Amino acid sequence: MSIVCHIRYVIDPFQTAAFEAYSRNWLSIIPACGGDLIGYFMPHEGTNTVAHAMIRFDSLAAYEAYRARLKADAVGAANFQMAMDRRFILSEERTFLRQVEA
């Protein structure tokens, strides 16, 4: 059984371009560190402050190993730092989901 890490971001609506650049950086970083990236999703209609990301893992142990690799990754650390410096992420929450199967 695989799990999906769903990340819900509250973003600064005046910095959506910065968040999109941040998200685009993860498109190569996450797979390089072992995550199966389903995607990043930007606001389109409705709210302009909520974005999402979904990453699949074989297990919670695989997620923990990915997090360790991510923390050691220089490009990932630079992307995190850019978000902290520019402050376009107001909050984020992670939820771990499992897919319903027949």
N, C-alpha and C positions, 0 to 999 in steps of 0.2 A: 504494500500500500504506500503510495507516495503522498506527500503533503504539499500544500501550496502556502507560501508565505504571502499574505496580502498586506500591502502597506498602503494606508490611507494618509495622504498628506493634506494639510491645510497650508495653502501657499498665499503669498502676497499677490493680490490680483494686479498690482502694478509692476510685478517682476516675472510675469509668466514666461517671457523669452529666456530669462536667466534659468528658470526651473526647467524649461525644455532643453536647454543646452546641457544642464546637469544630468537630466534623464538620458539624453543622447549619449553622453559619456559612459553611462552604465551599460549601454547596449553591447559594448565589447568587454568591459571590465568584469561584469557578472559571469558571463560564460567562461572567461579565462580563469576565474576563481572557483569554478565548479557548479555554479547555479544554472538551472535550466530556465532562462528568462522567457516568460510568457509575453510580457510587455509592460511598457509604461503608457499611461493613459492620461491625456490632458483634458481640461475642461473644454467643452464645445458649446453646448446649450445648457441653459439653466445656471447653476452656480458657477462662478468664475474663481472660486477659492479652493476647490477640492480636486485633487489628482490621485491617481492610483498606480500601483505597480504590483505585479504578480510574478513570483519566482517559484518554480517547482523543485522539490528535493525528494530523494528516495526515502528519507527518514529525518527525524529530528537530529539524530547523530550526524547525518550528512550536512544538515544545516549548520550545526555547530562547527564542523570541520571547515565548511565554506566561510563562516564568519572569521575563523582564525586566519585563513588564507587572505581574506579581504583586508583584515587589519594589518597584515604584513605587506600588502601590495602598495607600492609607491604611487601608482596612478590612482588607485582607489582612495588612498589617503589624501591626495591632492584634490580630488573631487569633493570629498567630505569637507576639506578645509575651505574650498571655494564657497560651498553652501553656508558654512559658518561665518565666513567673512562678509558675504553679501546678504545674509539673513532673509532669504526669500522663502524658506520653509518656516512656517510659524509653529507647526506641530506635526507629529507623525505618530501613527499607532500601527502595531503589527498584530495580525490575527493569523493563526495557523488553521488551515482548512483541509478537509479530506473530501475527495470527490465521491459522490454517490454513485455506486455501481449496481448494475442489475444482478 
